[in-house]
Amino acid sequence: MNGSNSPSNDSLYRSLIEGSVQGILIHANGVVRFANQAVAKLAGIEHVDTMIGQSIWPFICVDDRPLVARYAQARAEGRAVPTRYDLRIVRQDGTVRWVDCVVTMITWEGEPMMMAAVVDVTDRKQAEAHLQASEERFRLLADNIKEAFIIVDVPTGRALYLSRVWEEIWGRRVEEAYANPRLWFEAIDADDQSSVASAEQRLFEGHAAATQAFRVHRPDGSMCWARARMFPVRNDCGEVYRLVGLIEDITSVRHTEQQLRQALKMDAIGRLAGGIAHDFNNLLVVMGGYADLIAEALDPANPLRKDVDEIRAAAKSATGLTQQLLAFSRRQILQPQVLDLNQALRRVERLLRRVIGEHIALAMQLGTPLARVHVDPGQLEQIIVNLAVNARDAMPTGGRLTIETADIELDATYVAQHPGASVGPHVMIAVSDTGAGIDEATKQRLFEPFFTTKAVGHGTGLGLSTVYGIVKQSHGSIFVYSEVHKGSTFKIFLPVSTTLLVEESSVACAGRRHLAGSGSETVLVVEDQLEVRRLIVDTLQRHQYRVVAAANGFEAVELARDRHLAFDLLLTDVVLPGSSGRDIARQVVASRPIVRVLYMSGYTDEAIVHHGILDAGLAFLQKPFTAEALLTKIRDVLEATEPPPW
């Protein structure tokens, strides 16, 4: 509009403006000089003429007036300002509407004026507000679930949205992923990239949802396991144009699964090892026993005596191996006592100093006060010595061995992450070294029998498996923490005992020891293995005992019922076909109350052993045994003031 226009053109322009659905308002210094009907309708005014001569400011929302005034001042000073912006106007009834406003400087009737073209965009603003609120709710939800939520644009492969949990898994800022669309893939372990790429391609091609587990390497050098569940999204044409998914950190789950698989594997190996050791024990009883009898019969100067001694030594070594296998398989028989671990460790300290050598410093950090535990003292010593020997071998040029004790409460969280542990109060024994450390692959096999990293001839591979079995059979748990070149720590957790501590003096005096010798009593021997039974009979008869033998429980009970047959001692194996040594003893003692009972076994059995622990007071002989051990134990039982319980 220009003052030089002809009246006909002016009338034409006025007609066009007045009839426009777009609101047009012209003002000079904030005073309305012209307004069309569309503006009046927008402002809720019935007669547009009433707007002429009024100030524009009452029509503008109070909160938006500073913005409009600032722009007006800038235009008056010739500075560049936006010509289009949104603002709110106040209708005559007090309601507020949003308008899209385009401002232009014009000359009208010879004066500089400002023309504003406005369009009602309230519905659009409300839709945007709803969308923003919806997006905010989505973002709040996505950022507060434990999984990372992602949206990927299929045509470009770019991430459209990544929740903040993504940063925790990848260890990178989401802004980096937005800038580099393949950053997420580059961080995946090289061995997993192929399967991840294949799954991604299948999703791009429209296949069903996919779940994929993979390893992610973070910039700080750490690695985590992630599991992604991805879903294709199709457009109206049925084409996949988006991928949405959830990714969670499953590192702890993987760790727990790995530990559980390891525990199941160890249990299976243990059952196999225990069965083999049981059978070998019976063979060793025969081999070692007859070698003892031959040696006893030979003159010390006889040249054959040396050969027999070699056989006896080999049998003794084999016995040690089977005992270690039984320890690993939790099939050995324990005779636990309530112990103060600190006292027990102080007693073994001198032995440890000899074992590890002068090039290794030994530090004992024993926590006080310390709760009591229920454990076999001999087996405890074996645990500590085995761990110390391993630590010594890991520090060939010297180092530091630290043994620490402390009261520890294991909670449900720890137990969930460490299969095999149990909730409750425990006493911890930690054995730490500053040696070479253990890599992850070795840690997975560390407690397996016959597994060793030592050179041939420098270990049987049964040391740690023995430790594992003893700890487990004592209702404890053991875990190793190690890094290559940073040393290792073995932590053993033994449950706290509620039984009162037994004075060592009373334990030491409980029973009398006798040298092996002859006897005149009658012994009823019950053993199903023919070779073992023959050996026991031969040994006892050579030492003047009278012997009656039975191959099973039925024969033994029948012999006990024979009133013409007298015997003083029942020597029975614990594990027998069709019955147990405890059942046989119960029936025999029922008819002969004064008969004393001695059990023998190389294997645990619930008849006299519960969870590997010998019932209190029972007379027991561990297989394999020597002739001397057999004869000594028999004299112990026969000459005891009070007969042992059966």
C-alpha positions as CSV (number, residue, x, y, z in Angstrom):
1,M,0.0,0.0,0.0
2,N,1.4,3.3,-1.0
3,G,0.0,6.9,-0.8
4,S,0.9,7.4,-4.5
5,N,-1.5,4.6,-5.6
6,S,-4.6,5.7,-7.5
7,P,-7.9,5.6,-5.6
8,S,-9.1,2.7,-7.7
9,N,-6.1,0.6,-6.7
10,D,-6.4,1.7,-3.1
11,S,-10.1,0.6,-3.1
12,L,-9.1,-2.7,-4.7
13,Y,-6.4,-3.4,-2.1
14,R,-8.7,-2.4,0.7
15,S,-11.4,-4.8,-0.6
16,L,-8.9,-7.6,-0.8
17,I,-7.6,-7.0,2.7
18,E,-11.0,-6.6,4.3
19,G,-12.2,-9.8,2.6
20,S,-9.1,-11.8,3.5
21,V,-9.4,-14.7,6.0
22,Q,-6.0,-13.7,7.2
23,G,-6.0,-11.0,9.9
24,I,-4.4,-7.7,8.8
25,L,-3.7,-4.9,11.2
26,I,-1.8,-1.7,10.6
27,H,-0.6,0.5,13.4
28,A,1.5,3.6,13.8
29,N,3.5,3.8,17.1
30,G,1.2,1.2,18.6
31,V,-2.1,2.9,17.7
32,V,-4.4,0.9,15.4
33,R,-5.0,2.7,12.0
34,F,-6.5,-0.2,10.2
35,A,-7.9,-3.7,10.9
36,N,-9.9,-6.1,8.8
37,Q,-12.8,-8.2,9.9
38,A,-10.6,-11.3,10.3
39,V,-8.6,-9.5,13.0
40,A,-11.7,-8.4,14.8
41,K,-13.1,-11.9,14.8
42,L,-9.8,-13.2,16.1
43,A,-9.9,-10.6,18.9
44,G,-13.5,-11.5,19.7
45,I,-14.7,-8.0,18.7
46,E,-18.0,-7.7,16.9
47,H,-17.5,-4.3,15.1
48,V,-14.0,-3.8,13.6
49,D,-14.5,0.0,13.7
50,T,-14.2,0.0,17.5
51,M,-10.6,-1.1,17.2
52,I,-9.5,1.9,15.2
53,G,-7.6,4.4,17.3
54,Q,-7.1,1.9,20.1
55,S,-3.7,0.8,21.4
56,I,-2.4,-2.6,20.3
57,W,-1.0,-3.4,23.7
58,P,-4.2,-4.5,25.4
59,F,-4.6,-7.1,22.6
60,I,-1.1,-8.6,23.3
61,C,-0.6,-11.1,26.2
62,V,1.3,-9.5,29.0
63,D,4.1,-12.1,28.8
64,D,4.7,-11.4,25.1
65,R,4.7,-7.5,25.3
66,P,8.4,-7.2,26.1
67,L,9.3,-9.2,23.0
68,V,7.0,-7.2,20.7
69,A,8.3,-3.9,22.2
70,R,11.9,-5.0,21.8
71,Y,11.4,-5.9,18.1
72,A,9.6,-2.6,17.4
73,Q,12.4,-0.6,19.0
74,A,15.0,-2.5,16.9
75,R,13.1,-1.9,13.7
76,A,12.8,1.8,14.5
77,E,16.6,1.9,14.9
78,G,17.1,0.0,11.6
79,R,18.5,-3.2,13.2
80,A,17.6,-6.6,11.8
81,V,14.9,-8.5,13.7
82,P,12.8,-11.5,12.9
83,T,9.8,-10.6,10.7
84,R,7.9,-13.8,11.7
85,Y,7.2,-15.1,15.2
86,D,4.5,-16.5,17.3
87,L,2.8,-14.6,20.1
88,R,-0.4,-14.7,22.2
89,I,-3.3,-12.3,21.9
90,V,-6.0,-11.6,24.4
91,R,-9.5,-11.8,23.2
92,Q,-12.2,-9.4,24.5
93,D,-13.6,-12.2,26.7
94,G,-10.2,-12.7,28.3
95,T,-9.3,-16.0,26.5
96,V,-5.9,-16.3,24.9
97,R,-5.2,-17.4,21.3
98,W,-1.8,-18.1,19.7
99,V,-1.2,-16.4,16.3
100,D,1.5,-16.7,13.7
101,C,2.5,-13.1,13.1
102,V,4.4,-11.7,10.0
103,V,5.4,-8.1,10.4
104,T,6.3,-5.7,7.6
105,M,7.2,-2.0,7.5
106,I,5.1,0.0,5.0
107,T,4.3,3.6,4.1
108,W,0.6,4.3,4.2
109,E,-1.0,7.7,3.8
110,G,2.4,9.2,3.6
111,E,3.5,7.8,7.0
112,P,5.8,4.9,8.0
113,M,3.6,2.2,9.6
114,M,3.8,-1.4,10.6
115,M,1.6,-4.0,9.1
116,A,1.0,-7.3,10.9
117,A,-0.5,-10.3,9.1
118,V,-1.8,-12.8,11.7
119,V,-3.2,-16.4,11.5
120,D,-4.7,-18.3,14.4
121,V,-2.4,-21.2,15.2
122,T,-3.8,-22.1,18.6
123,D,-4.8,-25.6,17.5
124,R,-1.2,-26.2,16.2
125,K,0.3,-24.9,19.4
126,Q,-1.9,-27.1,21.5
127,A,-1.0,-30.1,19.3
128,E,2.7,-29.2,19.7
129,A,2.3,-28.9,23.4
130,H,0.6,-32.3,23.6
131,L,3.3,-33.8,21.4
132,Q,6.0,-32.2,23.6
133,A,4.4,-33.5,26.7
134,S,4.1,-36.9,25.1
135,E,7.7,-36.9,24.1
136,E,8.7,-35.8,27.6
137,R,6.8,-38.6,29.1
138,F,8.4,-41.0,26.7
139,R,11.8,-39.6,27.4
140,L,11.2,-39.8,31.1
141,L,10.1,-43.4,30.7
142,A,13.0,-44.3,28.4
143,D,15.6,-42.7,30.6
144,N,14.4,-44.4,33.7
145,I,14.1,-48.0,32.7
146,K,17.1,-50.3,33.1
147,E,17.3,-51.0,29.4
148,A,18.6,-48.6,26.8
149,F,15.7,-47.6,24.4
150,I,16.7,-47.0,20.8
151,I,15.0,-45.9,17.6
152,V,16.9,-46.4,14.3
153,D,16.1,-44.9,10.9
154,V,16.4,-47.8,8.5
155,P,17.1,-45.9,5.2
156,T,20.1,-44.0,6.7
157,G,21.0,-46.4,9.6
158,R,21.2,-43.4,11.9
159,A,20.0,-43.5,15.5
160,L,17.0,-41.2,15.9
161,Y,16.8,-41.7,19.6
162,L,19.1,-43.2,22.3
163,S,18.2,-43.2,26.0
164,R,20.8,-42.4,28.5
165,V,21.2,-46.0,29.6
166,W,22.9,-46.5,26.3
167,E,25.8,-44.5,27.6
168,E,26.2,-46.8,30.6
169,I,26.4,-49.9,28.4
170,W,28.7,-48.4,25.7
171,G,30.6,-46.1,27.9
172,R,30.2,-43.2,25.4
173,R,28.0,-40.1,25.1
174,V,24.9,-40.5,23.0
175,E,26.0,-37.4,21.0
176,E,28.9,-39.5,19.7
177,A,26.5,-42.1,18.4
178,Y,24.4,-39.5,16.7
179,A,27.5,-38.2,15.0
180,N,28.8,-41.6,14.0
181,P,26.0,-44.0,13.0
182,R,28.3,-47.1,13.2
183,L,30.0,-46.3,16.5
184,W,27.8,-48.8,18.4
185,F,28.8,-51.6,16.0
186,E,32.5,-50.7,16.0
187,A,32.5,-51.2,19.8
188,I,31.2,-54.8,19.6
189,D,33.7,-57.6,20.1
190,A,35.1,-58.7,16.8
191,D,34.0,-62.3,17.3
192,D,30.3,-61.1,17.8
193,Q,30.1,-58.6,14.9
194,S,29.2,-61.2,12.3
195,S,26.2,-62.5,14.1
196,V,25.0,-59.0,15.1
197,A,25.3,-57.8,11.5
198,S,23.3,-60.8,10.2
199,A,20.6,-60.2,12.7
200,E,20.5,-56.5,11.8
201,Q,20.2,-57.3,8.1
202,R,17.3,-59.7,8.7
203,L,15.5,-57.0,10.5
204,F,16.1,-54.5,7.7
205,E,14.6,-57.1,5.3
206,G,11.4,-57.3,7.4
207,H,12.0,-60.5,9.4
208,A,10.4,-60.9,12.8
209,A,11.8,-59.5,16.0
210,A,15.2,-60.7,17.0
211,T,17.1,-61.1,20.3
212,Q,20.9,-61.0,20.2
213,A,23.6,-61.2,22.9
214,F,27.0,-59.7,22.3
215,R,30.1,-58.2,24.0
216,V,30.7,-54.4,24.1
217,H,34.2,-53.0,24.6
218,R,34.2,-49.6,26.4
219,P,36.8,-46.9,25.9
220,D,38.1,-47.5,29.5
221,G,39.1,-51.0,28.6
222,S,36.2,-52.8,30.4
223,M,33.9,-55.2,28.6
224,C,30.2,-55.9,29.2
225,W,27.7,-58.3,27.9
226,A,24.6,-56.8,26.3
227,R,21.4,-58.3,25.1
228,A,19.4,-56.5,22.4
229,R,15.7,-57.1,21.5
230,M,14.9,-55.3,18.2
231,F,11.5,-54.9,16.5
232,P,10.9,-53.7,12.9
233,V,8.3,-51.0,12.3
234,R,6.5,-50.7,9.0
235,N,5.0,-47.7,7.2
236,D,1.6,-47.5,5.4
237,C,3.2,-49.3,2.4
238,G,4.4,-52.2,4.5
239,E,8.0,-51.3,4.3
240,V,10.3,-51.4,7.3
241,Y,11.4,-47.8,8.0
242,R,12.2,-47.9,11.7
243,L,13.8,-50.3,14.1
244,V,13.0,-50.0,17.8
245,G,14.6,-51.9,20.5
246,L,15.6,-52.4,24.1
247,I,19.2,-53.2,25.1
248,E,20.2,-54.3,28.6
249,D,23.5,-55.0,30.4
250,I,23.5,-58.7,31.2
251,T,27.1,-58.8,32.4
252,S,26.1,-59.9,35.9
253,V,23.6,-62.4,34.5
254,R,26.3,-63.9,32.3
255,H,28.7,-64.1,35.2
256,T,26.2,-65.9,37.3
257,E,25.3,-68.3,34.5
258,Q,29.0,-69.0,34.0
259,Q,29.5,-69.7,37.7
260,L,26.4,-71.9,37.8
261,R,27.7,-73.9,34.8
262,Q,31.1,-74.2,36.4
263,A,29.5,-75.4,39.7
264,L,27.4,-78.0,37.8
265,K,30.5,-79.2,35.9
266,M,32.5,-79.5,39.1
267,D,29.7,-81.5,40.7
268,A,29.6,-83.9,37.7
269,I,33.4,-84.3,37.8
270,G,33.2,-84.8,41.5
271,R,30.7,-87.6,41.3
272,L,32.9,-89.3,38.7
273,A,36.1,-88.8,40.7
274,G,34.4,-90.0,43.9
275,G,33.3,-93.2,42.3
276,I,36.7,-93.9,40.8
277,A,38.4,-93.1,44.1
278,H,36.0,-95.5,46.0
279,D,36.9,-98.4,43.7
280,F,40.6,-97.6,43.8
281,N,40.5,-97.5,47.6
282,N,39.4,-101.1,47.8
283,L,42.2,-102.1,45.4
284,L,44.8,-100.1,47.4
285,V,43.6,-101.8,50.6
286,V,44.5,-105.2,49.0
287,M,47.7,-104.1,47.4
288,G,49.0,-102.2,50.4
289,G,47.8,-104.7,52.9
290,Y,49.4,-107.8,51.3
291,A,52.6,-105.8,50.8
292,D,52.5,-105.1,54.6
293,L,52.0,-108.7,55.4
294,I,54.9,-109.7,53.1
295,A,57.2,-107.1,54.6
296,E,56.3,-108.3,58.1
297,A,57.2,-111.9,57.2
298,L,60.5,-111.0,55.5
299,D,63.7,-110.7,57.4
300,P,65.0,-107.1,57.2
301,A,68.2,-108.3,55.5
302,N,66.2,-110.2,52.8
303,P,66.9,-108.6,49.4
304,L,63.2,-108.8,48.5
305,R,62.4,-106.4,51.4
306,K,63.5,-103.4,49.4
307,D,61.2,-104.4,46.5
308,V,58.3,-104.8,48.9
309,D,59.0,-101.4,50.5
310,E,58.8,-99.9,47.0
311,I,55.4,-101.4,46.5
312,R,54.3,-100.1,49.9
313,A,55.5,-96.6,49.0
314,A,53.7,-96.6,45.7
315,A,50.5,-97.7,47.4
316,K,50.9,-95.0,49.9
317,S,51.3,-92.4,47.1
318,A,48.3,-93.7,45.4
319,T,46.4,-93.6,48.6
320,G,47.2,-89.8,48.8
321,L,45.8,-89.3,45.3
322,T,42.6,-91.1,46.1
323,Q,42.2,-89.1,49.3
324,Q,42.6,-85.9,47.2
325,L,40.0,-87.1,44.8
326,L,37.6,-87.9,47.6
327,A,38.2,-84.5,49.1
328,F,37.4,-82.8,45.7
329,S,34.3,-85.0,45.2
330,R,33.2,-84.2,48.8
331,R,33.2,-88.0,49.6
332,Q,35.8,-88.0,52.3
333,I,34.7,-88.4,55.9
334,L,35.3,-85.3,58.1
335,Q,35.6,-85.2,61.8
336,P,35.0,-81.5,62.5
337,Q,35.5,-79.6,65.7
338,V,34.4,-76.1,66.7
339,L,37.5,-74.1,66.2
340,D,38.9,-70.6,66.7
341,L,40.4,-70.1,63.2
342,N,42.9,-67.6,64.5
343,Q,44.3,-70.1,66.9
344,A,44.4,-72.8,64.2
345,L,46.2,-70.4,61.8
346,R,48.8,-69.4,64.4
347,R,49.6,-73.1,64.9
348,V,50.2,-73.6,61.1
349,E,52.1,-70.4,60.7
350,R,55.5,-72.0,61.5
351,L,54.9,-74.7,58.9
352,L,53.9,-72.1,56.3
353,R,57.1,-70.2,56.8
354,R,59.1,-73.4,56.0
355,V,56.8,-74.1,53.0
356,I,57.0,-70.8,51.3
357,G,60.7,-70.0,51.8
358,E,62.6,-67.0,53.0
359,H,62.2,-65.1,49.7
360,I,58.5,-64.6,50.4
361,A,57.2,-62.4,53.3
362,L,54.3,-63.8,55.3
363,A,51.8,-61.4,56.9
364,M,49.0,-62.7,59.2
365,Q,46.2,-60.2,59.5
366,L,43.8,-62.0,61.9
367,G,40.6,-60.1,62.8
368,T,39.4,-60.1,66.4
369,P,37.1,-60.9,67.8
370,L,36.3,-63.8,65.4
371,A,33.3,-66.1,65.4
372,R,33.8,-69.9,65.7
373,V,33.4,-72.4,62.8
374,H,32.8,-76.1,62.6
375,V,35.6,-77.6,60.5
376,D,38.0,-80.6,60.5
377,P,41.3,-79.1,61.8
378,G,43.4,-81.5,59.7
379,Q,41.5,-80.5,56.6
380,L,41.8,-76.8,57.5
381,E,45.5,-77.2,57.6
382,Q,45.5,-78.9,54.2
383,I,43.5,-76.0,52.8
384,I,46.0,-73.4,54.0
385,V,49.1,-75.3,53.0
386,N,47.8,-76.0,49.5
387,L,46.9,-72.4,48.9
388,A,50.3,-71.3,50.3
389,V,52.2,-73.7,48.0
390,N,50.3,-72.3,45.0
391,A,51.0,-68.8,46.1
392,R,54.7,-69.6,46.5
393,D,54.8,-71.0,43.0
394,A,53.3,-67.9,41.6
395,M,56.1,-65.8,43.2
396,P,59.3,-67.5,42.1
397,T,61.4,-64.3,42.6
398,G,59.7,-63.4,45.9
399,G,56.7,-61.5,47.0
400,R,54.2,-61.2,49.8
401,L,51.7,-63.8,51.1
402,T,48.9,-62.4,53.3
403,I,46.5,-64.5,55.3
404,E,43.5,-62.5,56.6
405,T,40.5,-63.5,58.7
406,A,37.3,-61.5,59.4
407,D,33.7,-61.9,60.3
408,I,31.5,-61.4,57.2
409,E,27.8,-61.2,56.7
410,L,26.9,-62.5,53.2
411,D,23.7,-60.9,52.0
412,A,21.2,-62.0,49.3
413,T,22.8,-59.7,46.7
414,Y,26.2,-61.3,47.1
415,V,24.7,-64.8,47.0
416,A,22.8,-64.1,43.9
417,Q,26.0,-63.1,42.2
418,H,28.1,-66.0,43.6
419,P,26.3,-69.4,43.2
420,G,27.4,-71.7,45.9
421,A,27.5,-69.1,48.6
422,S,24.8,-68.9,51.4
423,V,23.2,-66.0,53.2
424,G,24.2,-65.4,56.8
425,P,27.1,-64.8,59.1
426,H,30.4,-66.4,58.0
427,V,34.1,-66.3,58.9
428,M,36.3,-65.3,55.9
429,I,39.8,-66.6,55.3
430,A,41.5,-64.7,52.5
431,V,44.9,-65.9,51.1
432,S,46.5,-63.3,48.9
433,D,49.7,-63.2,47.0
434,T,51.5,-60.6,44.8
435,G,52.4,-63.1,42.1
436,A,51.7,-63.5,38.4
437,G,48.0,-63.6,38.6
438,I,45.5,-65.8,36.8
439,D,43.9,-65.2,33.4
440,E,40.2,-65.6,32.9
441,A,40.4,-68.9,30.9
442,T,42.5,-70.5,33.7
443,K,40.1,-69.3,36.4
444,Q,37.3,-71.2,34.7
445,R,39.2,-74.5,35.2
446,L,41.2,-73.7,38.4
447,F,39.4,-76.2,40.7
448,E,39.2,-79.1,38.2
449,P,41.1,-82.2,39.3
450,F,44.3,-82.8,37.4
451,F,44.2,-79.4,35.8
452,T,47.5,-77.6,36.3
453,T,49.6,-74.8,34.7
454,K,52.8,-76.2,36.1
455,A,55.4,-78.1,34.1
456,V,55.2,-81.8,33.9
457,G,56.4,-83.4,37.1
458,H,55.8,-80.3,39.2
459,G,52.3,-81.0,40.6
460,T,49.4,-83.4,40.2
461,G,46.8,-80.7,39.7
462,L,44.9,-81.9,42.7
463,G,45.8,-79.2,45.2
464,L,43.1,-76.6,44.5
465,S,40.5,-79.3,43.7
466,T,41.2,-80.7,47.2
467,V,40.7,-77.3,48.7
468,Y,37.5,-76.8,46.7
469,G,36.1,-80.2,47.9
470,I,37.0,-79.6,51.6
471,V,35.4,-76.2,51.6
472,K,32.3,-77.4,49.9
473,Q,31.9,-80.4,52.2
474,S,32.3,-78.0,55.2
475,H,29.3,-76.1,53.9
476,G,31.5,-73.2,52.8
477,S,32.2,-71.4,49.6
478,I,35.4,-70.4,47.8
479,F,36.0,-67.7,45.2
480,V,39.1,-66.5,43.4
481,Y,39.8,-62.8,42.5
482,S,42.8,-62.3,40.2
483,E,44.3,-60.2,37.5
484,V,47.3,-61.0,35.4
485,H,50.4,-59.5,36.9
486,K,48.4,-58.2,39.8
487,G,48.3,-61.2,42.1
488,S,45.5,-63.4,43.4
489,T,43.2,-63.7,46.3
490,F,41.3,-66.8,47.4
491,K,38.4,-66.0,49.7
492,I,36.9,-68.8,51.7
493,F,33.7,-68.3,53.6
494,L,32.8,-70.8,56.4
495,P,29.4,-70.6,58.1
496,V,29.5,-69.5,61.8
497,S,29.0,-72.2,64.3
498,T,26.5,-71.9,67.2
499,T,28.2,-74.7,69.1
500,L,30.4,-73.9,72.0
501,L,34.2,-74.1,71.5
502,V,35.6,-77.5,72.7
503,E,38.8,-77.2,74.7
504,E,41.7,-78.7,72.8
505,S,43.0,-80.5,75.9
506,S,39.8,-82.5,76.2
507,V,40.0,-83.3,72.5
508,A,43.6,-84.4,72.7
509,C,42.9,-86.7,75.6
510,A,39.7,-88.2,74.2
511,G,40.8,-91.8,73.6
512,R,43.9,-93.9,74.1
513,R,46.4,-94.9,71.4
514,H,47.8,-98.4,71.1
515,L,50.5,-99.9,69.1
516,A,49.6,-102.5,66.5
517,G,49.7,-106.0,68.0
518,S,48.1,-109.3,68.4
519,G,44.9,-110.3,70.1
520,S,42.9,-113.3,71.2
521,E,39.4,-111.9,70.6
522,T,37.0,-113.0,67.9
523,V,36.1,-110.5,65.2
524,L,33.1,-110.7,62.8
525,V,34.2,-109.1,59.5
526,V,31.5,-107.9,57.1
527,E,32.9,-106.9,53.7
528,D,31.4,-107.4,50.2
529,Q,34.6,-107.1,48.3
530,L,36.2,-110.6,48.3
531,E,39.8,-109.4,48.0
532,V,39.4,-106.9,50.8
533,R,37.7,-109.5,53.0
534,R,40.4,-112.0,52.4
535,L,43.1,-109.5,53.3
536,I,41.4,-108.5,56.6
537,V,40.9,-112.1,57.5
538,D,44.5,-113.0,56.7
539,T,45.9,-110.0,58.6
540,L,43.8,-110.7,61.7
541,Q,44.5,-114.4,61.7
542,R,48.3,-113.8,61.4
543,H,48.0,-111.7,64.6
544,Q,46.2,-114.5,66.6
545,Y,42.6,-113.1,66.2
546,R,39.8,-115.5,65.6
547,V,37.9,-114.4,62.6
548,V,34.4,-115.0,61.3
549,A,33.6,-113.5,57.8
550,A,30.4,-112.5,56.1
551,A,30.0,-111.1,52.5
552,N,26.8,-109.2,53.2
553,G,24.3,-108.1,55.9
554,F,22.1,-111.2,55.7
555,E,25.1,-113.5,56.4
556,A,26.3,-111.3,59.3
557,V,22.9,-111.2,61.0
558,E,22.5,-115.0,60.6
559,L,25.9,-115.5,62.2
560,A,25.0,-113.2,65.1
561,R,21.9,-115.3,65.8
562,D,24.0,-118.4,66.2
563,R,24.3,-118.8,70.0
564,H,27.1,-121.3,69.6
565,L,29.3,-118.6,68.0
566,A,30.8,-115.9,70.2
567,F,32.6,-112.7,69.0
568,D,33.8,-109.5,70.6
569,L,33.9,-107.0,67.7
570,L,31.9,-106.3,64.6
571,L,34.1,-104.9,61.9
572,T,31.8,-103.8,59.0
573,D,32.1,-101.9,55.9
574,V,29.6,-99.0,55.8
575,V,28.5,-99.3,52.1
576,L,27.1,-102.7,51.4
577,P,24.7,-104.0,48.7
578,G,21.2,-104.2,50.0
579,S,21.9,-102.8,53.4
580,S,24.3,-100.6,55.3
581,G,26.8,-101.2,58.1
582,R,24.7,-99.2,60.5
583,D,21.7,-101.4,59.9
584,I,23.8,-104.5,60.4
585,A,25.2,-103.1,63.6
586,R,21.7,-102.3,64.9
587,Q,20.6,-105.9,64.4
588,V,23.7,-107.5,65.7
589,V,23.9,-105.3,68.9
590,A,20.1,-106.1,69.5
591,S,21.0,-109.7,70.0
592,R,24.5,-109.2,71.4
593,P,24.6,-105.9,73.5
594,I,28.2,-106.2,74.6
595,V,29.6,-106.5,71.1
596,R,31.7,-103.5,70.1
597,V,31.4,-102.0,66.6
598,L,34.1,-100.6,64.2
599,Y,33.1,-99.2,60.9
600,M,35.3,-98.9,57.8
601,S,34.8,-97.1,54.5
602,G,36.5,-95.1,51.9
603,Y,33.3,-93.3,50.9
604,T,30.6,-91.2,52.6
605,D,27.3,-92.7,53.3
606,E,24.3,-91.4,55.2
607,A,24.3,-94.4,57.4
608,I,27.0,-93.1,59.7
609,V,27.9,-89.9,57.8
610,H,25.7,-86.9,57.3
611,H,26.8,-84.4,54.6
612,G,30.3,-85.9,54.9
613,I,30.5,-85.5,58.7
614,L,31.0,-88.5,60.9
615,D,28.4,-89.1,63.6
616,A,29.9,-88.1,67.0
617,G,31.7,-90.9,68.9
618,L,31.6,-93.6,66.3
619,A,34.6,-95.8,65.8
620,F,35.7,-95.5,62.2
621,L,38.6,-96.6,60.0
622,Q,39.2,-94.8,56.8
623,K,40.0,-96.9,53.7
624,P,42.5,-97.5,52.4
625,F,44.3,-98.5,55.5
626,T,47.6,-100.2,56.4
627,A,47.8,-103.4,58.4
628,E,49.2,-101.4,61.3
629,A,46.3,-98.9,61.2
630,L,43.8,-101.8,61.2
631,L,45.4,-103.6,64.1
632,T,45.8,-100.4,66.1
633,K,42.2,-99.3,65.6
634,I,40.9,-102.7,66.6
635,R,42.9,-102.6,69.9
636,D,41.6,-99.0,70.5
637,V,38.0,-100.2,70.2
638,L,38.4,-103.4,72.2
639,E,40.3,-101.8,75.1
640,A,38.4,-98.6,75.4
641,T,36.9,-98.1,78.9
642,E,33.5,-97.2,77.4
643,P,32.4,-99.0,74.2
644,P,31.9,-96.5,71.3
645,P,28.3,-96.0,70.2
646,W,27.2,-98.0,67.2
